[in-house]
Amino acid sequence: MDQALSELAAEARRALGSAGDHVPVGGGPPRYELFSAANSICSQKVRVVLDHHELPYLSHDVKLFQGQTYVPEYVRLRMRGCERFGGALVSHHDGSTSASANGCDGAVVPTLIDWQIGEVVVDSKRICLHLDDQVDEADKLRPSRLAAAIDEDLDIVDNMPNYQMLMGRNLNASKSGATDAFTGGSFSQRKVAWCDRYLQEHAGDASLVEAYTAKRAKELSAANQLFSPAAMRGAYGRAEAGLQTLERKLEQRASVWLHAEAPTLADLIWGVELLRMKNIGVALWEAGRLPQVERFSAASERLHSIRAAIVEWPGAMF
């Protein structure tokens, strides 16, 4: 076992005050350890894939609105994954959570440890693909013959403006875990303040300084640019365009699912996206506006994996 990784993980657990909850989806000892947040859409995508494949894992609930993703011990663990991810850290926010398009973020969830190979895996899309790679071809959510078509859908969802759609409204403090209602801009400024605190406290730690400096720039750009009326109109326009693309694809299918008779990774990830939009009051397909998307949304919401990882997961719904 990688001793350095074991120590990083132990320090993160202690700092977060979490011993972890074993989620025995398919029985057996957990190979995976997941740091996620109940109502993080990126975390939900990973939990859905873990549940679908019945992969047992140790789960840690990271509290977003208490700033736990900024805790230095957690950031050190995550930076190991960012180093493996490669490239520059993201320092500008475009409204999406796409690491492949923008770079790795050292202070977000989800973070997965695969103890069998001794690696920290970051970015929800990359984690989902990694988990799917561990099962037999016949059981894959992204089988080789459908990989290109599925990847096209994953890219669309990965670049949806979820941060703007969620944070551009006041949140219900009693459900979200926030201490007050706030706008997206004010929450981004709160994140800047967390970065300032840790930059001062850990000025001699080069890795942490790199992580917090990039994160500070990212959140400052979000506060200054993402939530103006024009930016919000653009965000909803992007969301509408993504849904129109989904509607056209579904119109060409006899099955309710996008690429096969059974759900693929594209269906699960789209299902998570639509459930989030519905949950926050942005179901742009309802009232007959996009009938195929409405039918697909209802079907995906009935999937066991989505129910277990989101609908029935404590704190996952706003």
C-alpha positions, 0 to 999 in steps of 0.5 A: 500500500502507498504509505504517502497516500494512506497518510494523506487520506487519514489526514483528510478524514481527520480534518473533515471529521469523517470516519466514512460510511461503508456503502455496501452496494454489492457486498464485499470490502470497499476498493474505493473511497469517495469524498463527495457532497450530497447535493453536488451534481458532480458527486451525484454522477459518480454515486450513480455509476457506483450504484449501477455497477454495485461497487461498494465504497467508503463514503465521506460527506464533504459539507460545501457550505461550511467550506470543507473542500478548502480544508488544507488536508483535503486540498493536499489529497486532491492535489495529488489527483490534480497532478495526475490529471495534468495541465494547469489548474483552472483559474477562470469560471465559465459556469460549467464544471468541466475539468477537461475544458478548463483544468483541475480544481484543487478545492472541489468534490468529488475525489475518489481513491482507488486503493487497488491501484493506489491512485487519486482520481478527480473530475466527475467525468473522468471518475465515471469513466474510470469506474466503468473501465473496471467492469467487463465489456458486457457490463459497461455503461460505455461499451466500445461500439457506442463510445463515440456517441456516448462521449458526445452526450457526456461532453454536452452535459459536462459543459452545462452551466450548472453553477449559474443555474443553481447559484443564480437563485437564492437557496433554501438554507434549511435544505442546503446547509447554508446559514443564510440565503445568498446569491451566486456572486456572494457565495463566490466571494465567500469562497474568495475569503476562504482562499485568502484565509488559507493563503495567509495560514499556509504561505510556505506550502507551495502546493497549497499556495498554487491550489488556493491562488488558482481557486481564488482567481476562479471564484473572483471571476465567477463573482464578477462575471457569471451572474449579471443579467446578460450572463444569466440569459446566456447560461439559460440559452446554453441550457436550452440548446443542450435540451434541444439537442437531446430532444432531437436525438430522442426523436430518432429513437424507438427506445426511451434510451439514447443509444441502446435498449438499456441505459448507457452512461449517457442516459445516466448522466443526462438523467442526473442533469435533468433531475437537478434542473427539475429540482431547482425549478428549471425544468425547461422541457415541461408543459409539452415544450420538449415531449421526448425530454419529458418522457426521458426525464420521467423514465430516468428518474425511476432508475434504481441508481438515480433513486439510490444515489440522489432521490433517496440520498440524505441531503441530495435534493434542494 
